[in-house]
Amino acid sequence: MKLKGKITAPKLARIATLIIFLALIRCLFEPFRLQYYSETTLSMSDIKPFLIGSLIAAIALFTMNIFSVYGKHKIIVVLSILCICLLVAVKIIYAIP
């Protein structure tokens, strides 16, 4: 099934999965980066938004992989968009610059 040009639904689903995987890696390693540049020890309240973001991305990736097994590529793209919206909402709620 073609969406537009040469981009098919399975290819778009793989790209979306890759983007969410990169977001998960970023959420997991951000506290280490902050600790490196911080003069004080990070508290749980400093790390909490990144843990929440990691949990959101991990659940999204797990769900996307399950749908990938069943060939539901359009649902994978929708899930990735929903995941990105949730990650942006966490960023806004916790006022992360």
Backbone as a printed PyTorch tensor [residue, N CA C, xyz], in Angstrom:
tensor([[[ 0.8420, -1.1670,  0.0000],
         [ 0.0000,  0.0000,  0.0000],
         [ 0.8950,  1.2390,  0.0000]],

        [[ 0.7110,  2.1130, -0.9290],
         [ 1.5280,  3.3220, -1.0370],
         [ 0.7780,  4.5070, -0.4510]],

        [[ 1.5230,  5.3240,  0.2480],
         [ 0.9460,  6.5530,  0.7680],
         [ 1.1910,  7.6990, -0.2000]],

        [[ 2.4640,  7.9470, -0.4920],
         [ 2.8300,  9.0450, -1.3760],
         [ 4.1920,  8.7340, -1.9710]],

        [[ 4.3100,  8.7430, -3.2540],
         [ 5.6010,  8.5130, -3.8820],
         [ 6.1800,  7.1610, -3.5310]],

        [[ 7.4270,  7.1640, -3.0550],
         [ 8.1120,  5.9240, -2.7310],
         [ 7.9900,  5.5280, -1.2680]],

        [[ 7.3390,  6.3470, -0.4600],
         [ 7.2210,  6.0370,  0.9640],
         [ 5.9910,  5.1630,  1.1710]],

        [[ 6.2410,  3.9300,  1.5740],
         [ 5.1470,  3.0040,  1.8520],
         [ 4.8380,  3.0280,  3.3450]],

        [[ 3.7020,  2.4600,  3.7070],
         [ 3.3040,  2.4360,  5.1200],
         [ 4.3050,  1.6770,  5.9860]],

        [[ 4.8210,  0.5090,  5.5610],
         [ 5.8200, -0.1600,  6.4010],
         [ 7.1060,  0.6550,  6.5880]],

        [[ 7.5320,  1.3380,  5.5430],
         [ 8.7410,  2.1630,  5.6450],
         [ 8.5080,  3.3370,  6.5930]],

        [[ 7.3550,  3.9600,  6.5070],
         [ 7.0160,  5.0680,  7.3950],
         [ 6.9270,  4.5820,  8.8420]],

        [[ 6.4020,  3.3760,  9.0410],
         [ 6.3110,  2.8080, 10.3870],
         [ 7.7010,  2.5470, 10.9480]],

        [[ 8.6250,  2.0700, 10.1270],
         [ 9.9960,  1.8470, 10.5870],
         [10.6700,  3.1610, 10.9570]],

        [[10.4470,  4.1930, 10.1660],
         [11.0200,  5.5120, 10.4630],
         [10.4510,  6.0530, 11.7680]],

        [[ 9.1420,  5.8910, 11.9600],
         [ 8.4970,  6.3550, 13.1950],
         [ 9.0400,  5.6030, 14.3980]],

        [[ 9.2510,  4.3020, 14.2570],
         [ 9.8110,  3.5060, 15.3470],
         [11.2230,  3.9700, 15.6780]],

        [[12.0050,  4.2600, 14.6720],
         [13.3660,  4.7430, 14.8770],
         [13.3760,  6.0830, 15.6150]],

        [[12.4680,  6.9600, 15.2460],
         [12.3950,  8.2740, 15.8980],
         [12.0560,  8.1310, 17.3760]],

        [[11.1010,  7.2630, 17.7030],
         [10.7340,  7.0580, 19.1030],
         [11.8690,  6.3770, 19.8640]],

        [[12.5850,  5.4750, 19.2000],
         [13.7390,  4.8340, 19.8410],
         [14.8060,  5.8680, 20.1810]],

        [[15.0560,  6.7940, 19.2690],
         [16.0210,  7.8580, 19.5470],
         [15.5460,  8.7650, 20.6850]],

        [[14.2390,  9.0030, 20.7570],
         [13.6830,  9.7950, 21.8600],
         [13.8720,  9.0650, 23.1850]],

        [[13.7190,  7.7390, 23.1780],
         [13.9410,  6.9550, 24.3950],
         [15.3970,  7.0640, 24.8400]],

        [[16.3210,  6.9410, 23.9100],
         [17.7390,  7.0610, 24.2530],
         [18.0340,  8.4450, 24.8230]],

        [[17.4700,  9.4620, 24.2240],
         [17.6760, 10.8340, 24.7150],
         [17.1330, 11.0020, 26.1270]],

        [[15.9420, 10.4700, 26.3820],
         [15.3530, 10.5830, 27.7230],
         [16.1740,  9.8260, 28.7630]],

        [[16.7320,  8.6900, 28.3710],
         [17.5150,  7.8970, 29.3180],
         [18.8550,  8.5500, 29.6560]],

        [[19.4810,  9.1960, 28.6950],
         [20.8180,  9.7390, 28.9130],
         [20.8390, 11.2060, 29.3200]],

        [[19.7180, 11.8770, 29.2820],
         [19.6880, 13.2950, 29.6580],
         [20.0920, 13.5290, 31.1170]],

        [[19.6670, 12.7080, 32.0900],
         [20.1440, 12.9290, 33.4640],
         [21.6610, 12.8230, 33.5950]],

        [[22.2950, 11.9440, 32.8220],
         [23.7550, 11.8420, 32.8620],
         [24.4050, 13.1140, 32.3230]],

        [[23.8280, 13.6660, 31.2710],
         [24.3530, 14.9120, 30.7240],
         [24.1790, 16.0530, 31.7230]],

        [[23.0000, 16.1050, 32.3480],
         [22.7530, 17.1560, 33.3360],
         [23.6920, 17.0200, 34.5290]],

        [[23.9440, 15.7880, 34.9660],
         [24.8390, 15.5650, 36.0950],
         [26.2610, 16.0120, 35.7530]],

        [[26.6680, 15.7960, 34.5230],
         [28.0160, 16.1790, 34.0970],
         [28.2060, 17.6890, 34.1750]],

        [[27.1770, 18.4490, 33.7740],
         [27.2980, 19.9090, 33.7650],
         [26.8570, 20.5670, 35.0650]],

        [[26.2270, 19.8200, 35.9490],
         [25.7090, 20.3880, 37.1860],
         [26.7940, 20.4450, 38.2520]],

        [[26.7480, 21.4690, 39.0700],
         [27.6970, 21.6030, 40.1670],
         [27.1990, 20.8890, 41.4140]],

        [[25.9080, 20.6050, 41.4640],
         [25.3250, 19.9110, 42.6100],
         [24.7820, 18.5500, 42.1510]],

        [[24.4860, 17.7210, 43.1320],
         [23.9150, 16.4120, 42.8360],
         [22.4570, 16.5860, 42.4180]],

        [[22.0470, 15.8540, 41.3840],
         [20.6630, 15.9380, 40.9280],
         [19.7460, 15.2160, 41.8990]],

        [[18.5820, 15.8030, 42.1270],
         [17.5950, 15.1690, 43.0040],
         [16.5830, 14.3980, 42.1560]],

        [[15.7350, 13.6720, 42.8380],
         [14.7030, 12.9020, 42.1400],
         [13.7560, 13.8220, 41.3750]],

        [[13.4940, 15.0010, 41.9090],
         [12.6010, 15.9300, 41.2140],
         [13.2330, 16.4550, 39.9210]],

        [[14.5690, 16.4880, 39.8650],
         [15.2500, 16.8930, 38.6370],
         [15.1850, 15.8070, 37.5720]],

        [[15.2130, 14.5660, 38.0020],
         [15.2510, 13.4310, 37.0830],
         [13.8470, 12.9500, 36.6890]],

        [[12.8580, 13.2680, 37.4980],
         [11.4950, 12.7510, 37.3130],
         [10.9300, 12.9480, 35.9120]],

        [[11.0170, 14.1400, 35.2960],
         [10.4320, 14.2870, 33.9500],
         [11.0920, 13.3880, 32.9110]],

        [[12.3880, 13.1280, 33.0780],
         [13.0840, 12.2720, 32.1170],
         [12.7090, 10.8110, 32.3130]],

        [[12.4480, 10.4240, 33.5710],
         [11.9700,  9.0710, 33.8200],
         [10.5740,  8.8730, 33.2520]],

        [[ 9.7300,  9.8690, 33.4090],
         [ 8.3810,  9.7940, 32.8430],
         [ 8.4500,  9.7270, 31.3180]],

        [[ 9.3100, 10.5480, 30.7170],
         [ 9.4810, 10.5180, 29.2710],
         [10.0130,  9.1820, 28.7850]],

        [[10.9490,  8.5970, 29.5330],
         [11.4770,  7.2820, 29.1750],
         [10.3990,  6.2170, 29.2530]],

        [[ 9.5730,  6.2970, 30.2770],
         [ 8.4830,  5.3340, 30.4200],
         [ 7.4770,  5.4580, 29.2810]],

        [[ 7.1450,  6.6820, 28.9080],
         [ 6.2200,  6.9080, 27.7890],
         [ 6.8020,  6.3480, 26.5010]],

        [[ 8.0600,  6.6530, 26.2330],
         [ 8.6970,  6.1750, 24.9980],
         [ 8.8410,  4.6560, 24.9870]],

        [[ 9.1720,  4.0600, 26.1280],
         [ 9.3270,  2.6040, 26.1940],
         [ 7.9990,  1.8890, 25.9790]],

        [[ 6.9330,  2.3970, 26.5780],
         [ 5.6130,  1.7940, 26.3770],
         [ 5.1780,  1.9490, 24.9290]],

        [[ 5.4390,  3.1180, 24.3540],
         [ 5.0920,  3.3330, 22.9470],
         [ 5.8640,  2.3880, 22.0420]],

        [[ 7.1550,  2.2150, 22.2910],
         [ 7.9660,  1.2990, 21.4810],
         [ 7.4840, -0.1400, 21.6130]],

        [[ 7.1470, -0.5590, 22.8180],
         [ 6.6320, -1.9030, 23.0280],
         [ 5.3420, -2.1210, 22.2420]],

        [[ 4.4400, -1.1560, 22.3270],
         [ 3.1690, -1.2450, 21.6070],
         [ 3.3910, -1.2050, 20.1000]],

        [[ 4.3050, -0.3670, 19.6480],
         [ 4.5950, -0.2750, 18.2250],
         [ 5.1760, -1.5780, 17.6920]],

        [[ 6.0170, -2.2330, 18.4840],
         [ 6.5790, -3.5180, 18.0580],
         [ 5.5060, -4.5970, 17.9850]],

        [[ 4.5780, -4.5800, 18.9140],
         [ 3.4830, -5.5500, 18.8560],
         [ 2.6480, -5.3330, 17.5970]],

        [[ 2.3230, -4.0900, 17.3010],
         [ 1.5480, -3.8120, 16.0890],
         [ 2.3600, -4.1080, 14.8260]],

        [[ 3.6560, -3.9940, 14.9130],
         [ 4.4980, -4.3250, 13.7670],
         [ 4.4160, -5.8120, 13.4320]],

        [[ 4.3370, -6.6450, 14.4440],
         [ 4.2080, -8.0870, 14.2280],
         [ 2.9240, -8.4060, 13.4660]],

        [[ 1.8660, -7.6760, 13.7730],
         [ 0.5780, -7.9060, 13.1230],
         [ 0.3870, -7.1020, 11.8430]],

        [[ 1.3840, -6.3170, 11.4580],
         [ 1.3230, -5.5730, 10.2080],
         [ 0.4050, -4.3610, 10.2240]],

        [[ 0.1690, -3.7940, 11.3800],
         [-0.6950, -2.6080, 11.5180],
         [ 0.1650, -1.3480, 11.4630]],

        [[ 0.6310, -1.0220, 10.2790],
         [ 1.6090,  0.0500, 10.1180],
         [ 1.0210,  1.4420, 10.3330]],

        [[-0.2080,  1.6430,  9.9580],
         [-0.8080,  2.9670, 10.1620],
         [-1.0110,  3.2650, 11.6450]],

        [[-1.3250,  2.2330, 12.4170],
         [-1.4810,  2.4240, 13.8590],
         [-0.1360,  2.7890, 14.4870]],

        [[ 0.9430,  2.2330, 13.9690],
         [ 2.2800,  2.5490, 14.4730],
         [ 2.5940,  4.0230, 14.2720]],

        [[ 2.2510,  4.5500, 13.1190],
         [ 2.5020,  5.9670, 12.8430],
         [ 1.6700,  6.8380, 13.7800]],

        [[ 0.4190,  6.4550, 14.0100],
         [-0.4410,  7.2170, 14.9210],
         [ 0.1120,  7.1630, 16.3430]],

        [[ 0.5770,  5.9860, 16.7570],
         [ 1.1610,  5.8600, 18.0950],
         [ 2.4100,  6.7190, 18.2570]],

        [[ 3.2160,  6.8020, 17.2190],
         [ 4.4160,  7.6290, 17.3180],
         [ 4.0570,  9.1090, 17.4480]],

        [[ 3.0600,  9.5310, 16.7230],
         [ 2.6080, 10.9330, 16.8400],
         [ 2.0520, 11.1860, 18.2370]],

        [[ 1.2740, 10.2380, 18.7600],
         [ 0.7380, 10.3680, 20.1140],
         [ 1.8610, 10.4000, 21.1440]],

        [[ 2.8690,  9.5780, 20.9580],
         [ 4.0110,  9.5450, 21.8770],
         [ 4.7500, 10.8850, 21.8720]],

        [[ 4.9750, 11.4300, 20.7000],
         [ 5.6580, 12.7270, 20.6150],
         [ 4.8330, 13.8130, 21.2890]],

        [[ 3.5240, 13.7880, 21.1070],
         [ 2.6520, 14.7680, 21.7640],
         [ 2.7250, 14.6320, 23.2840]],

        [[ 2.7600, 13.3930, 23.7830],
         [ 2.8710, 13.1820, 25.2230],
         [ 4.2190, 13.6500, 25.7570]],

        [[ 5.2730, 13.4190, 24.9960],
         [ 6.5950, 13.8750, 25.4260],
         [ 6.6670, 15.4050, 25.4710]],

        [[ 6.0480, 16.0480, 24.5060],
         [ 5.9960, 17.5200, 24.5120],
         [ 5.1500, 18.0080, 25.6890]],

        [[ 4.0590, 17.3010, 25.9960],
         [ 3.2240, 17.6810, 27.1360],
         [ 4.0060, 17.5620, 28.4460]],

        [[ 4.7880, 16.5090, 28.6030],
         [ 5.6210, 16.3580, 29.8030],
         [ 6.6240, 17.5070, 29.8850]],

        [[ 7.1900, 17.8710, 28.7450],
         [ 8.1560, 18.9700, 28.7310],
         [ 7.4850, 20.2790, 29.1530]],

        [[ 6.2760, 20.5150, 28.6900],
         [ 5.5540, 21.7420, 29.0470],
         [ 5.1390, 21.7270, 30.5130]],

        [[ 4.6420, 20.5760, 30.9880],
         [ 4.1770, 20.4810, 32.3790],
         [ 5.3160, 20.7220, 33.3610]],

        [[ 6.4760, 20.1360, 33.1020],
         [ 7.6180, 20.2800, 34.0050],
         [ 8.5000, 21.4800, 33.6470]],

        [[ 8.1070, 22.2660, 32.6610],
         [ 8.8190, 23.4820, 32.2730],
         [10.3040, 23.2280, 32.0240]],

        [[10.5750, 22.2330, 31.2040],
         [11.9630, 21.9140, 30.8450],
         [12.3720, 22.8180, 29.6860]],

        [[13.4810, 23.5200, 29.8400],
         [13.8980, 24.4350, 28.7640],
         [14.3660, 23.7130, 27.5210]]])
